[in-house]
Amino acid sequence: MIQMNNPVLKEIQLIYERRRDKAQNDLRKRQQEIYKKIPKVREIDDEIRKTGLKMAKTVLLKPENSEKAAKEAREKIEALKMEKAYHMTEGNISADYLEPKYTCNKCKDTGYMEDSKRCNCMKQLLINRSYKMSNLENILHKENFQNFDIELFSTEPFDGEDLTPRENMMDILSYSEGFIANFDEKNGENLLFYGTTGLGKTFLCSCIAKALLDKNKIVIYQTAFTILDILEKRRFRKGNSEISEYEYNLLFQADLLIIDDLGTEISNTFTNAEIFNIVNTRLLAGKKTIISTNLTPNEISEIYTDRVFSRIFDKFLPLRFYGKDLRWE
């Protein structure tokens, strides 16, 4: 997973800070409630704090006595805690009522475990943030493999093809599932979906994105037109330059980049060079990419430079979609 720096990591760190602050504020409120109800508990908490401070002072000023002081302090604090638990039990209050209540008790709302690895709660936050950044937030609940209906594809022969549209789609699904299953392998797999509109290319891209996001992968899914907008903002320093730079870097660093509707963007020397740069850099870094386009291979070769064309067809598995427009089904 990429290092989520700049705005995203700052946003997530702020979420954890707020969670910790809330846990401490709620704890203070419960403490005041208990102190008012059972004054003896306040006295015991004060004595526990004094004992801890006394031990720390002894360790600092008389290090030769630190081991003895620590042992005595632990024994005294343990006895005080038992007395505190007794008073709370007498008051029909659970023993953990005066413990912090974190959103995640595993990492205590820090986002990291004791071994410095990310806690599952942070991974989930990153996934949720990735959904938003991937432009998929509002569609993944309906465009996923669970809702993929193979029955929509015709079993009738189509334009002299060897396979019916349904058989062809089953092959494409098989390749897609293999792509997901072997995603972490350094196998150089990249996919090119091509065919006319309304044949399920975008839907299948969403399915793959959803499956990989649920595996804690960072997936950026944008149209070629939107990628061009990101490129232009960065080039001409439009809007928030930090965000523009971050979005631009994600095009190279995301675990998977899905470029939808290649060919809808304005084609010129600048866009061709940038698209080649993105695709080529990702290939060299072993990062995987899916390209979806309504263009035929011949049309791609006419619009883009030979470098772009040869790179796409050398390093991508071309999968052709054909059949009737599913939007009419």
N, C-alpha and C positions, 0 to 999 in steps of 0.2 A: 504494500500500500504506500502511496506517495506521502511525503512529508507535507502535511496540510498546514502551511504557514500563512502569514499575512492575515487577511480578513477572516478566513474560516476558523483557523486555530484560535484566534483571538475571541471569536464569537463563542466557541465551545468552552474555552477557559472561563469566559464570563458566566456562562451557564452554570459551570461547576462552582464558581465563587458564590453565585447567588444561592445555589443549593446549600452550600456549607453555611452561609450566613443565615439562611432560613432555619437550618437545623439548630444552630446556636441560639438564635432568637427564641425559637419555640422551647428550647431547653431552659432558657432563663425564665420564661413565663411559667413553666411547670415547676421550676425551683421555687419561685416566689409563692406559687400556690401552695406547695408543700410546706415551705418555711412558715407560712401563716397558719396552716392547719396543724403542723407538728414542729414547734420551735426547736425541739431537741435535735432534729435533723440538721438545722442550720448550725447548731453548736458543733455537731460531729463533723460537718463539712469544713467548718473553720479550723477545727483541730487537725483534720487531715491535711489541709493546706499548710498549717504551721509546721507540722511534722515534716512535710516534704521540703519546705524552705530551710528548716534546721539541718536536715541531712545535706542539702546542697551546700550550705554554708560550711559545714564540717568538712566536706570533701574538698572544698576550695581552699580553706585556711589550714586544715590539718589533714593532708592527703594520707599520712601514715595511719590515720584512724578511719579512713573512708570505708574499708570493708566492714568493720564492726558497726559503724554508724548506719550504713546501708541496710545491714541485716536487722538491726534494731528498729529502723524506720519501717521496713517492710512488715515486720511482725506487728508493730503498733497500728499501722494503717490497715492491715488485714483485720485486726480485732475491732477497729473503729467501723470498718465496713460491715462486719457482722452485726455490730450493735445497731447500725443504721438500718440494715435489712430487717432486724427484729422490730424496730419502731414502725417502719413502713408496713410490715405485715400486720402489726397490731392495728394500723389505721386502714387496713384493707386496700393497700396500694401495692401494685406489682413492683418487684425488685428492680426492673429495668426502666421504671417510669422516669428516673432521673439520668437516663443514658441518652445521648444524641440519637435522633431518629433520622437517619440519612435516607436519601432516595435510593442509593445503592449501598448496602452495608458491606459489600465485598471490598470496595475501594474507598469507602467512607467519603464518597463524592469528590475524589481527587481525579478519577479517570484512569488511575494506574494502580496495578497490584504491587505487592512488596518486591517482586522481582523486576520491577520497572516496565513490565509489559502492559499494554493497554488492556483495561478491563472491558468486558463485553458490553457494558453500558456505554463506554466511549465509542466502541466500534459501531454500536447501533446509532449513536448520534451522528457519526461520520456517514453512515449509510443514509440516514434520513436527510442529512445535508447534501449528500451526493444526489439523491432523488431530485432535490430542488435544483441543484446546479446542472443536472443532466437534462433539464427541460422535460422531465417525465412525471413530475409530481402528480399531475391530475389525470394521467391516463393509465398508469401501471396497474391500477386496481381492476381494470377491465381488459387491457391488452397484455395478456400473459398466457403461458402455455395451458393453464387450466381452462381458459376460454377459447383456445384455438379449436376451431371446428373443421375437421378435415372433410366433413360431409358437404361443405360448400363447394368443393372442387369437383369438377365434372369427371365422370368415368367414361365419357364419350371421346373417341379419337379427335385430335385437334390439329388441323392443318398439316397432315402427313407426318406428325411427330411419332416416334416409336412408342413413347409413353403417353398415357392419358394425363391431363392436368393433375388428377389426384395422385397418380403413381409418381409423377414428377415431384409433386409437393412432398410426398412421403420420403423421397430421396433427399430433398432439400432439408426436411426436418431431421433426417438421420445425420446429415453433415453438421447441422446446427447443434444437435445434442452432443455430437462428438467434440465440436469446438468448445462447448461449455465444459464437458467432462475433462478435457485435456488442456484446459485454459492455462494452468500453471506450468505446463511443459514448454521448454524452449524449442518448439517445433516449427516456428516460422509460419504458423497458420494465420491467414487473413482471408476474409470473405468478400466477394463482389456479388451483390444481388442486382440483376438487371432484367428489364422487361417493361412492358407498357404499364400505364397507371391502373390501379384498382385490382392488383393481383396478389396483394398480401405482403409486399416487401416491407413496408413500414411497420405493419403489425408484427411481423416476425422479428424485426429489429428490436421492437419493444419487448417481445418475449425474451429474447436473449439478454437484453439489458437488465430486465427484472431478475432473471435467474442469477446473473453475475453480481448484481447489487446485493442480493440476498446472501451471497457468499463473501460479503465484505469487500468486494472489489469496487474501485472507483471507476465509474462509467460516465463518460461525457457523450451525450447524444444531441447533436445539433444538425440543422439543415446546412447545406453548403452556403446558402444565402446568409444565415446568421453568423457562420464562421467568417464570411467576408466582412460582415459588420464589425466583428471583434478585431479583425486584422486592420480595418480602416481606422477604428478608434485608437488602436495602439500606434499606428503609423502617423496619424495626424494629431495625436494627444487630445482626443475629444473626451469630455466627461472626466470621471475619476481615473487618473492615470494608474493608480495602484491597483484598482479593480481590473482595469483593462490589461495590465501586465500579468496579473494573476490568471485571468481567464485565458490569455494567450499561452502562458506556460502550461496550463492544464491540458491544452490540446496536444502537447508533447508528452506530458508526464502521466496522464490518466492511464489506468490499467487497460482500459478499452476506449477507443474513440470510434463513435459511429457517425459517419458523414452521410446524412440522408439527402436525397434529391440532388446529387451531384449533377451539375449542368444547368441548374436554375439560376446560379449566380452569374453576375456579369463577368465574361471572360476577357481578360487582357493580360499583358505581360506580367503585371504585378500579381494578379490573382493566380495565374498559372505557376509563377515562381514560388509563391507562398504555399500553394497546395502541394507542390512537389517537395518543398522543404519540410512540411509537416509529415507527409507520408514517408519520405525517405528517412528523416530523423528517427521516426518511430520504428521503422524497419531495422535500422542500424542498432537501435537500443533494445530490440527484441520486444517492443510494445505492440500489442495487437490492434488491428483496425478492421472495421467493416464499412464498406461503401455501398450505398444503395443509389441506383440511378434509373431513369426512364430511357437513357440513351443506349443505343446498340454499340458494340465494340467499334464499328466503323465510325459512328458519330463521335465517340470519345476521341478517336484518333484524329478526327478533323478539327475538333475544338481545342484540344490540349496539345502541348508539345510532345515530340517523340519521347523525351525523357520521362514525362508523366505517364504516357501511354505504356511504354515498355516496363516501367517500374510496377504499374498496377497489374499488368497481365503476366509479369514474371513471378510476382510474389503473392498474388491473390488467387484464390480458387473461384473461378467464375461460375455462378449458378443462375441459370436462366429461368425466369418465371414466365409461364404462358397460360393461355386459357381465356375464358370470358371474363369481362369486368365484374368483379365480385360485388361492387357497389350496387349493382342492379339485382343481385341475388337476394 
